[in-house]
Amino acid sequence: MIASGICGSDIMEWYRTKKGPRVLGHEIAGEIAASNSAQFKAGQRVFVSHHVPCGQCKYCLAGNETACETLHKGNYDPGGFSEYIRVPALNVGSGTYLLPENVSYEAGTIIEPLACVLRGQKVIGIKAGQTVLVLGSGFSGLLNIKAAKLSGAKVIATDVNEFKLKQARLWGADQVINAKETPSVKADRVIICTVAPPAAEQAFKCIDRKGVILFFAIPEGKIEVPSEDFWRNEITITASYGAAPADLEGSLDLIKSGRIAVRQLITNEFPLTEIQQAFDLMISGRESIKVIIKP
């Protein structure tokens, strides 16, 4: 293991505690120490996906790989926040990608989260001419801003943190709004990239008729839906989970080509011995975007 990013899901206590005890870390890049596969050899630089679909079930055959039971159950052993991991044969065959020379290990940790963004935006059909409202301008919010701009959409971004609002401007948002005030806009697509409960309420106030709300981040507890607006305005509410192989390939291509300069998102790096400090920084929400561990 050379680098492993801390994902937003790693700090969602209600989500992670039921999985424990477990070594976390799934946004990884490293060097092959030993290989039992003819496809790869020791010394090669790789990104490895922790979730890989079977490719044969009804979900996979319908293009819904992220609903595949194999994808949901698979992982490597133990997890990215360790010095070494063992990669199952399925993940070697279908989820391991060589890193191009111009893609650093650090940039390689962003292949998976960017792929999740591409998957989510594919689910809600973002295209040129639409107005997209991104609620939350942290790491995933910034990736969603950039991806939506590449699709030709107008992007409005919110956050309560001025540092992150500044980052949203730098990453291409056409307009930024402090989330303490409900944006007076009507968007074709709303992408929720924060677990703050008020974001869901704002999303329903800002979605246009026939619009789509994507819960990219999921708040703890119940989500209240204004039933009359939902019905009369024909609103669609959906979520996205994970990424399929095609999304990972698309993500790697965007990073390799430099169309998304992901290395700029990495604001902090910690050794494995200081992982508690790294998690504390992530949880605090201070002036950081992406925090990675360097085992």
C-alpha positions in Angstrom: 0.0 0.0 0.0 1.4 3.4 -1.0 -1.7 5.7 -0.6 -5.2 5.3 0.7 -7.8 8.1 0.8 -10.3 8.6 3.7 -13.8 8.4 2.2 -16.8 10.3 3.6 -18.4 6.9 4.4 -15.4 6.1 6.6 -16.4 8.8 9.0 -20.1 8.1 9.0 -20.3 6.4 12.4 -23.9 5.1 11.9 -22.7 3.4 8.7 -19.3 2.0 9.7 -20.0 0.8 13.3 -22.2 -2.1 12.1 -19.3 -3.3 9.9 -16.8 -3.5 12.7 -14.3 -4.7 13.7 -12.8 -4.0 10.3 -9.8 -2.3 8.7 -11.2 0.5 6.6 -9.8 2.1 3.5 -10.9 1.5 -0.1 -9.6 4.4 -2.2 -6.2 2.9 -2.8 -3.1 2.8 -5.0 0.0 0.7 -4.5 2.7 -1.5 -5.8 2.3 -5.2 -6.4 4.6 -7.0 -3.9 3.8 -10.5 -5.2 1.4 -12.0 -7.8 -0.2 -15.3 -8.5 -1.8 -14.0 -11.6 -0.4 -14.1 -15.2 -2.0 -10.7 -15.8 0.2 -8.8 -13.3 3.7 -9.0 -11.9 5.6 -7.7 -8.9 6.6 -4.1 -9.1 3.7 -2.8 -11.2 1.9 0.3 -10.0 -1.9 -0.3 -9.7 -5.2 0.9 -8.5 -7.5 -1.9 -7.2 -11.3 -1.6 -6.9 -12.6 -3.1 -3.7 -16.1 -3.7 -5.2 -16.3 -5.9 -8.4 -19.5 -7.2 -9.9 -20.0 -10.8 -11.1 -21.0 -9.7 -14.6 -23.5 -12.6 -14.9 -26.5 -11.8 -12.6 -29.7 -10.1 -13.8 -28.5 -6.8 -12.4 -25.2 -6.9 -14.3 -26.8 -8.0 -17.5 -29.2 -5.0 -17.3 -26.3 -2.6 -16.7 -27.0 -2.2 -13.0 -23.8 -3.6 -11.7 -23.8 -1.6 -8.5 -26.9 -3.7 -7.4 -25.0 -6.9 -7.9 -24.7 -9.0 -4.7 -21.1 -10.0 -5.5 -20.2 -6.3 -5.7 -21.8 -5.6 -2.3 -20.0 -8.5 -0.6 -16.6 -8.3 -2.1 -13.5 -6.5 -0.7 -9.8 -7.0 -0.3 -8.1 -8.2 2.9 -7.9 -6.4 5.2 -8.3 -2.8 4.0 -6.4 0.1 2.6 -5.3 1.5 6.0 -2.6 -1.1 6.3 0.9 -1.8 4.9 -0.2 -4.7 2.7 -3.4 -6.1 1.3 -4.4 -9.3 -0.3 -6.5 -9.0 -3.5 -9.1 -11.7 -4.3 -8.9 -13.4 -7.7 -12.1 -11.7 -8.9 -10.8 -8.3 -8.0 -7.5 -9.1 -9.7 -9.2 -10.1 -12.9 -11.9 -7.4 -13.1 -10.9 -4.6 -10.8 -7.2 -4.0 -11.1 -5.9 -1.2 -13.3 -2.3 -0.3 -14.1 -1.5 3.3 -13.3 -0.1 5.3 -16.3 3.3 6.9 -15.7 1.7 10.3 -15.4 -0.7 9.3 -12.7 0.8 9.4 -9.2 -0.2 7.0 -6.4 -1.9 9.9 -4.7 -3.9 10.7 -7.8 -4.7 7.0 -8.1 -6.6 7.1 -4.8 -9.2 9.3 -6.5 -10.1 6.9 -9.3 -12.8 5.2 -7.2 -14.5 8.3 -5.8 -14.5 10.0 -9.2 -16.0 6.9 -10.7 -18.8 7.0 -8.1 -19.5 10.6 -9.2 -19.6 9.6 -12.9 -22.0 6.8 -12.0 -24.3 9.1 -10.1 -24.4 11.7 -12.8 -25.1 8.9 -15.3 -28.1 7.8 -13.2 -29.7 11.2 -13.2 -28.8 12.1 -16.8 -26.9 15.3 -16.5 -26.5 17.0 -19.9 -25.7 20.4 -21.5 -28.0 23.2 -20.8 -29.3 21.9 -17.4 -29.0 23.8 -14.2 -27.4 21.6 -11.5 -27.4 22.5 -7.8 -24.7 20.8 -5.7 -25.4 20.9 -2.0 -22.2 20.6 -0.2 -18.8 21.6 -1.6 -16.5 19.2 0.1 -14.5 16.6 -1.8 -17.4 14.8 -3.5 -19.2 18.1 -4.1 -16.2 19.5 -6.0 -15.9 16.3 -8.1 -19.6 16.6 -8.9 -19.2 20.3 -9.8 -16.3 19.5 -12.2 -18.1 16.5 -13.8 -21.3 18.5 -14.4 -19.4 21.3 -16.0 -17.7 18.9 -18.3 -21.2 17.8 -19.4 -22.0 21.4 -20.2 -24.4 22.1 -17.3 -24.7 25.4 -15.3 -23.6 24.6 -11.8 -24.7 26.3 -8.5 -22.9 25.2 -5.4 -23.5 25.6 -1.7 -21.7 25.1 1.6 -21.6 26.7 5.1 -17.8 26.8 5.0 -16.2 29.8 3.2 -13.0 27.8 2.4 -15.1 25.2 0.5 -17.2 27.9 -1.2 -13.9 29.3 -2.5 -12.9 25.9 -3.7 -16.2 25.5 -5.5 -15.5 28.7 -7.4 -12.0 27.4 -8.3 -13.5 24.1 -9.5 -15.9 25.8 -11.9 -19.1 26.6 -10.1 -21.0 29.3 -11.9 -22.5 30.6 -8.7 -21.9 29.8 -5.0 -24.3 30.4 -2.1 -23.8 30.0 1.6 -26.0 27.1 2.6 -27.2 29.0 5.7 -29.6 30.7 3.2 -31.9 28.5 1.0 -30.9 29.2 -2.6 -33.7 30.9 -4.5 -33.2 28.8 -7.6 -35.0 26.1 -9.5 -32.7 23.4 -10.7 -33.2 20.6 -13.1 -30.9 18.3 -11.0 -30.0 18.6 -7.3 -27.0 16.5 -6.0 -26.8 16.2 -2.2 -23.2 15.9 -1.2 -23.6 16.5 2.5 -25.0 14.4 5.4 -26.4 17.6 7.0 -30.2 17.0 7.4 -31.2 20.5 6.3 -29.8 19.7 2.8 -32.7 17.4 2.0 -35.2 20.1 2.9 -33.3 22.6 0.6 -33.2 20.1 -2.2 -37.0 19.8 -2.3 -37.4 23.6 -2.2 -35.0 24.1 -5.1 -35.9 21.3 -7.5 -37.8 22.3 -10.6 -40.8 20.4 -12.0 -39.8 17.1 -13.5 -36.5 17.5 -11.7 -34.3 14.8 -10.2 -32.8 14.8 -6.7 -29.7 12.6 -6.2 -28.7 11.6 -2.7 -25.0 11.1 -3.3 -24.5 11.4 0.4 -27.1 9.9 2.7 -28.1 11.7 6.0 -28.7 9.6 9.1 -32.3 8.9 10.0 -35.4 9.4 7.9 -35.8 11.7 4.9 -39.1 13.7 4.9 -40.6 14.1 1.4 -43.2 16.9 0.8 -45.7 14.6 -0.7 -47.8 17.2 -2.6 -44.9 18.7 -4.3 -43.5 15.3 -5.0 -46.7 14.3 -6.7 -47.8 17.5 -8.5 -44.4 18.4 -9.7 -43.4 14.9 -10.7 -40.2 14.9 -8.9 -37.8 11.9 -9.0 -35.8 11.0 -5.9 -32.9 8.6 -6.3 -29.5 7.5 -4.9 -26.4 6.0 -6.3 -24.0 3.6 -4.7 -20.5 2.7 -5.9 -19.2 2.4 -9.4 -19.2 -0.1 -12.3 -16.1 -1.1 -14.3 -17.0 1.3 -17.1 -17.2 4.1 -14.6 -13.7 3.3 -13.2 -12.3 3.2 -16.7 -13.9 6.6 -17.5 -12.5 8.0 -14.3 -9.0 6.8 -15.0 -9.2 8.3 -18.5 -10.3 11.7 -17.1 -7.4 11.7 -14.6 -4.8 10.4 -17.1 -5.8 13.0 -19.7 -5.6 15.8 -17.1 -9.2 16.9 -17.8 -9.8 16.7 -14.0 -6.6 17.7 -12.1 -7.5 15.6 -9.0 -4.0 15.9 -7.4 -5.0 19.5 -6.5 -7.8 18.1 -4.2 -5.4 16.4 -1.9 -4.7 18.9 0.9 -3.3 16.6 3.6 -1.2 13.5 3.9 -0.6 11.5 7.0 1.5 8.3 7.8 -0.4 5.3 9.1 0.9 6.0 12.6 -1.0 9.3 12.6 -4.3 8.0 11.2 -6.2 9.3 14.3 -5.1 12.8 13.6 -6.2 12.3 9.9 -9.7 11.2 11.0 -10.0 14.0 13.4 -9.2 16.5 10.6 -11.7 14.9 8.3 -14.4 15.0 11.0 -13.7 18.6 12.0 -14.5 19.9 8.5 -11.7 22.5 8.7 -9.7 23.7 5.8 -9.1 20.4 4.1 -10.5 18.7 1.0 -9.0 15.2 0.6 -7.0 13.5 3.3 -4.9 10.5 2.4 -3.0 7.9 4.5 0.5 6.9 3.3 1.2 3.5 4.8 
